[in-house]
Amino acid sequence: MRASKRAPITLGGATFPHLIGRALAIAIGTRFALAIIAWMSLRIFPRFSSYPAQLPDSFLSQHPFLDGWARWDTSHYVAVAQLGYGNPASPSPQGGLGFFPLYPLLMRALVAITGVEKTAGAFAVAGIVISNICFLVAIALLVVITTEVAGERVALHTVLLFCVAPFSFFFNAAYSESLFLVLVLLSLWFARRGQWWAAGMCAALGSATRLVGLAIGPALLFMAWRRGAKPKDLLVIALLSPSGLVAFFTYCALKFDDLFAYFNAQSEWGGWTEHVRFYAELFIKDPKTAIGGDPRHLIIILNVGLLVLFLALLPMVWKRLDEGTAMLTTLLIVVQGAATWVSLGRYLMPAIGVLIVGGILLTHPKIAGWPRDTIVVSSAMLLSLLTVLFAHGFWVV
């Protein structure tokens, strides 16, 4: 085994806070604009009728500035936070067991701490608050890690690219996306400093947030091995990183006598045949219907387009970034791209290696200028459209 030649860049005390401040200004500015767009659209246009499989998600109809950020899966997280797992009164299939526990537990904790009435609306607001706090923390971590890898200019371009990415609005909705992203970034941040216990703990929390959190562990192990970590550190990572999932599955086995209750609940929404094969056959055999038929197919086309772009940038990720970031980025893209094309747009966002490479490309002399501005503006326009669609209950999930 050999240690990596890469070493984190030490930022000056005066530069570091200023850089984070500029990154947060970009994040807050874009989020305020999105909030205004969603609010105005809900004030002007009626929302779409609910789909057959869509749970009631009008938690904050009297507060249109917040209401559009608590749609779709928010209902499942609210059900788990309010009623717990397996409650017969839960509207979520099999009592919400198709959703991992850390995010709804944090929602429940925030409502308990504030002492407000435990209504569905209160839990929805708690989810929005948690997501937005995690989003800002993630921005700070992203700019630090990217600066260590590629410098300040690339870091700010990476933040800008992330903030205008088409599906980045999910990081401000009552979804677990921001929480998971923070844990991914924290894992890498600690790992880059050789703090394997802390990195393993963040990975454990990641595996308690999303099933794909299991990808963090192998990336940390690869990074630790390449950097000459001690065997005991490798063992710590191997044992800690999947422990969140192990705890959740053990709970399901003990309380519901079903070790794989999560997968059984998830099957309510279909599997690989419905989420990949169906669309692949549709796009190949009948592209006219795919484009001109059900408008939801357009979201899948966008998802697949992003998948192709992310895959195309993977070689550059391995060439320019550290081994841990490259491995985690690869696992998040390949595993999720092979498993489902539904919701893939938001699933790809934590693959931060591609975002950093995107920031590098935006600063290249051949792209800087009008090509960069065209990319940023076009992405921002698409982001605004998808935000409005989501706020109105369209199937962007």
C-alpha positions in Angstrom: 0.0 0.0 0.0 1.2 3.5 -0.7 0.1 6.8 0.7 -1.4 9.3 -1.7 0.7 12.2 -2.9 -2.2 14.6 -2.6 -2.4 16.7 0.5 -5.0 19.2 1.5 -4.3 22.8 0.8 -4.1 24.9 4.0 -6.3 27.9 3.7 -5.3 31.2 5.3 -7.4 32.3 8.2 -8.4 35.5 6.4 -9.3 33.9 3.1 -11.3 31.0 4.5 -14.3 32.8 6.1 -14.4 35.2 3.1 -14.6 32.3 0.6 -17.4 30.6 2.6 -19.2 33.9 2.8 -19.2 34.3 -1.0 -20.3 30.7 -1.5 -23.2 31.2 1.0 -24.2 34.4 -0.7 -24.5 32.5 -4.0 -26.6 29.7 -2.3 -28.9 32.1 -0.4 -29.4 34.3 -3.4 -30.4 31.5 -5.7 -32.6 29.9 -3.0 -34.4 33.2 -2.4 -35.1 33.5 -6.1 -36.5 30.0 -6.2 -38.7 30.6 -3.2 -40.1 33.7 -4.9 -40.7 31.9 -8.1 -42.5 29.0 -6.3 -44.6 31.4 -4.2 -45.6 33.5 -7.2 -46.6 30.4 -9.2 -48.7 29.1 -6.4 -50.4 32.5 -6.0 -51.2 32.7 -9.7 -51.8 29.2 -11.0 -53.7 26.3 -9.3 -51.7 23.2 -8.4 -52.2 19.9 -10.4 -54.6 17.3 -9.2 -53.0 14.5 -7.2 -51.9 11.4 -8.9 -53.4 8.0 -7.8 -50.2 7.0 -6.0 -49.6 10.5 -4.5 -50.3 10.9 -0.7 -52.1 14.0 0.5 -49.3 16.7 0.5 -51.1 20.0 1.1 -49.7 20.5 4.6 -49.2 24.3 4.3 -51.9 25.5 1.9 -52.4 28.6 4.0 -48.7 29.4 3.6 -47.9 29.4 -0.1 -44.3 30.6 0.6 -43.6 27.2 2.2 -46.3 25.0 0.8 -44.5 24.2 -2.5 -41.5 22.7 -0.7 -43.5 19.9 1.0 -44.7 17.7 -1.8 -44.6 14.0 -2.7 -42.2 12.1 -0.5 -42.6 14.7 2.2 -45.9 12.9 3.1 -44.0 9.7 3.9 -41.5 11.4 6.0 -44.2 13.3 7.9 -46.1 10.1 8.5 -43.0 8.4 9.9 -42.1 11.4 12.1 -45.7 11.8 13.4 -46.9 8.2 13.7 -43.7 6.1 13.8 -43.2 2.9 11.8 -45.9 0.3 11.3 -48.8 2.5 12.6 -52.1 1.3 11.0 -53.1 4.9 10.7 -50.1 5.7 8.6 -50.9 6.6 4.9 -47.5 5.4 3.8 -47.3 1.8 2.5 -46.5 -0.7 5.3 -46.4 2.0 7.9 -43.6 4.0 6.3 -41.0 1.2 6.3 -39.9 2.1 2.8 -38.1 5.2 4.2 -34.9 5.3 6.3 -35.2 6.7 9.8 -32.6 9.4 10.4 -34.4 12.3 8.6 -37.9 11.7 10.1 -36.2 11.3 13.5 -34.6 14.7 13.2 -38.0 16.1 12.1 -39.6 14.6 15.2 -36.8 15.9 17.4 -37.1 19.5 16.1 -40.8 19.6 16.7 -40.3 18.2 20.2 -37.6 20.8 21.0 -39.7 23.8 19.7 -42.7 22.6 21.7 -45.2 23.4 18.9 -48.3 21.3 18.4 -47.5 18.0 16.7 -49.5 18.5 13.5 -48.6 17.3 10.1 -47.9 20.9 9.1 -45.4 21.3 11.9 -43.5 18.2 10.9 -43.5 19.4 7.3 -42.0 22.8 8.4 -39.5 21.0 10.5 -38.4 19.0 7.4 -38.0 22.2 5.4 -35.9 23.8 8.1 -33.6 20.8 8.5 -33.1 20.6 4.7 -32.2 24.2 4.4 -29.8 24.2 7.3 -28.1 21.1 5.9 -28.0 22.8 2.5 -26.1 25.7 3.8 -23.7 23.5 5.7 -23.2 21.4 2.6 -22.3 24.6 0.6 -19.7 25.5 3.2 -18.2 22.0 3.1 -18.3 21.8 -0.7 -16.4 25.1 -1.1 -13.8 24.0 1.4 -13.2 20.5 -0.2 -13.2 21.9 -3.7 -10.7 24.7 -2.8 -8.4 22.0 -1.4 -8.6 20.1 -4.6 -8.7 22.8 -7.3 -8.5 26.3 -5.8 -10.8 29.1 -4.9 -11.9 30.1 -8.4 -13.0 26.5 -9.2 -14.7 26.2 -5.8 -16.9 29.2 -6.4 -17.8 28.0 -9.9 -18.6 24.6 -8.5 -21.0 26.1 -5.9 -22.6 28.2 -8.7 -23.0 25.1 -10.8 -24.5 23.1 -7.9 -26.9 25.9 -7.0 -28.3 26.1 -10.6 -28.3 22.4 -11.3 -31.8 21.4 -12.5 -32.7 19.1 -9.6 -30.9 21.1 -6.8 -34.3 22.4 -5.6 -34.7 19.1 -3.8 -32.1 20.2 -1.3 -34.5 22.9 0.0 -37.6 20.7 0.0 -38.7 18.5 2.9 -36.6 15.6 1.5 -33.6 13.8 2.9 -31.3 15.0 0.1 -29.6 17.8 2.0 -29.0 15.6 5.0 -27.5 12.8 2.9 -25.3 15.3 1.0 -23.9 16.8 4.3 -23.0 13.3 5.5 -21.3 12.5 2.2 -19.2 15.7 2.4 -18.4 15.3 6.0 -17.2 11.7 5.4 -14.8 12.9 2.7 -13.7 16.0 4.7 -12.7 13.8 7.7 -11.2 11.2 5.5 -9.0 13.7 3.7 -7.6 14.6 7.2 -7.0 11.0 8.2 -9.7 11.1 10.8 -11.1 7.6 10.0 -13.3 7.2 13.1 -15.2 10.5 12.4 -15.4 9.6 8.7 -16.8 6.2 9.6 -19.4 7.7 11.9 -20.6 10.1 9.2 -20.8 7.1 6.8 -22.9 5.2 9.5 -25.3 8.2 9.6 -25.4 8.2 5.8 -26.4 4.6 5.8 -29.2 5.5 8.2 -30.5 8.1 5.8 -30.5 6.4 2.4 -29.8 2.9 1.2 -27.2 4.2 -1.2 -25.4 5.4 1.9 -23.7 2.0 1.8 -21.6 3.4 -1.0 -19.7 5.7 1.4 -18.0 2.8 3.2 -16.2 1.2 0.2 -15.1 4.7 -0.9 -13.6 5.4 2.5 -11.9 2.0 2.6 -10.3 2.5 -0.8 -9.2 6.0 0.2 -7.8 4.7 3.5 -6.0 1.8 1.9 -4.4 4.0 -0.8 -3.2 6.5 1.9 -1.6 3.8 4.0 -4.1 3.7 6.9 -3.5 1.2 9.7 -5.4 -2.1 9.7 -7.3 -1.0 12.7 -8.5 2.1 10.9 -9.7 -0.1 8.0 -11.6 -2.3 10.4 -13.2 0.7 12.0 -14.4 2.0 8.7 -15.7 -1.5 7.6 -17.6 -1.9 10.9 -19.0 1.6 11.3 -20.0 2.6 7.8 -22.9 0.2 7.4 -24.1 0.3 11.0 -26.9 2.7 10.4 -28.5 0.4 7.9 -27.8 -2.6 10.2 -29.5 -0.9 13.1 -32.6 -0.1 11.0 -32.9 -3.6 9.5 -32.4 -5.1 13.0 -35.2 -2.9 14.3 -37.5 -4.1 11.5 -36.6 -7.7 12.3 -37.3 -7.4 16.0 -40.4 -5.3 15.8 -42.0 -6.5 12.6 -40.4 -9.9 12.2 -39.2 -8.8 8.8 -35.5 -8.2 8.3 -36.2 -6.9 4.7 -39.3 -4.8 5.5 -37.7 -1.8 3.7 -37.5 -3.7 0.4 -41.0 -5.1 0.8 -42.4 -1.7 1.3 -40.3 -0.2 -1.6 -41.8 -2.9 -3.9 -45.1 -1.0 -3.6 -43.6 1.4 -6.2 -42.3 -1.3 -8.5 -38.8 -2.5 -9.3 -36.1 -2.5 -12.0 -38.6 -3.7 -14.7 -40.8 -0.6 -14.1 -38.1 1.9 -13.4 -35.5 1.0 -16.1 -36.6 -1.7 -18.6 -39.9 -0.1 -19.3 -38.4 3.3 -20.2 -35.5 1.8 -22.1 -37.9 -0.2 -24.3 -40.1 2.9 -24.7 -37.3 5.2 -25.8 -35.8 2.7 -28.2 -39.0 1.3 -29.8 -41.3 4.3 -29.7 -39.4 7.5 -29.2 -42.3 9.6 -30.6 -44.6 8.4 -27.8 -41.8 9.0 -25.3 -41.5 12.6 -26.3 -45.1 13.4 -27.3 -47.0 11.1 -25.0 -47.2 11.2 -21.2 -45.4 14.4 -20.1 -43.8 12.5 -17.1 -41.6 10.7 -19.7 -39.9 14.0 -20.3 -38.6 13.9 -16.7 -37.2 10.5 -17.3 -35.5 11.6 -20.5 -33.9 14.5 -18.5 -32.8 12.0 -15.8 -31.2 9.7 -18.4 -29.5 12.7 -20.1 -27.9 13.7 -16.9 -26.8 10.1 -16.3 -25.0 10.1 -19.7 -23.3 13.4 -18.9 -22.2 12.2 -15.4 -20.8 9.0 -16.9 -19.0 10.9 -19.6 -17.2 13.0 -16.9 -16.1 10.1 -14.8 -12.7 9.7 -16.5 -11.9 13.3 -15.7 -13.1 12.8 -12.1 -10.5 10.0 -11.7 -7.8 12.0 -13.4 -8.3 15.3 -11.4 -9.6 14.3 -8.0 -8.6 12.2 -5.0 -9.3 8.5 -4.9 -12.0 8.7 -2.3 -14.1 11.3 -4.1 -13.6 9.5 -7.4 -14.7 6.1 -6.0 -17.7 7.5 -4.2 -18.8 9.5 -7.3 -18.4 6.4 -9.4 -20.5 4.2 -7.1 -23.3 6.8 -6.7 -23.6 7.2 -10.5 -23.2 3.6 -11.6 -25.2 1.8 -8.9 -28.1 4.3 -9.0 -28.1 4.6 -12.8 -28.3 0.9 -13.1 -31.0 0.5 -10.5 -33.5 3.1 -11.4 -34.2 6.0 -13.9 -37.1 7.3 -11.7 -35.9 10.1 -9.4 -32.4 9.7 -10.8 -31.9 13.4 -11.3 -31.8 14.1 -7.5 -30.1 10.8 -6.8 -27.1 11.9 -8.9 -26.6 15.2 -7.1 -24.4 13.9 -4.2 -21.9 12.6 -6.8 -19.8 15.7 -6.1 -16.9 14.6 -8.1 -18.8 15.5 -11.3 -19.8 18.9 -9.8 -16.2 19.7 -9.0 -15.1 18.7 -12.5 -17.9 20.8 -13.9 -16.5 23.7 -11.9 -13.0 23.1 -13.4 -14.5 23.1 -16.9 -16.4 26.3 -16.3 -13.1 28.0 -15.5 -11.3 26.7 -18.6 -10.4 29.6 -21.0 -12.3 27.9 -23.9 -15.5 27.8 -21.8 -15.2 30.9 -19.7 -17.3 33.7 -21.1 -20.4 33.3 -23.2 -20.3 29.4 -23.2 -20.2 29.4 -19.4 -22.9 32.0 -19.1 -25.1 30.0 -21.5 -24.7 26.8 -19.5 -25.4 28.6 -16.2 -28.5 30.5 -17.5 -29.9 27.5 -19.3 -29.5 25.3 -16.2 -31.1 28.0 -14.0 -34.1 28.3 -16.3 -34.6 24.5 -16.2 -34.2 24.6 -12.4 -36.9 27.2 -12.2 -39.3 25.3 -14.4 -38.8 22.0 -12.4 -39.2 23.9 -9.1 -42.6 25.3 -10.3 -43.7 21.8 -11.5 -42.7 20.3 -8.1 -44.4 23.0 -6.1 -47.6 22.4 -8.1 -47.5 18.6 -7.5 -46.3 17.5 -10.9 -44.5 14.1 -11.0 -40.9 15.4 -10.8 -40.1 13.2 -7.8 
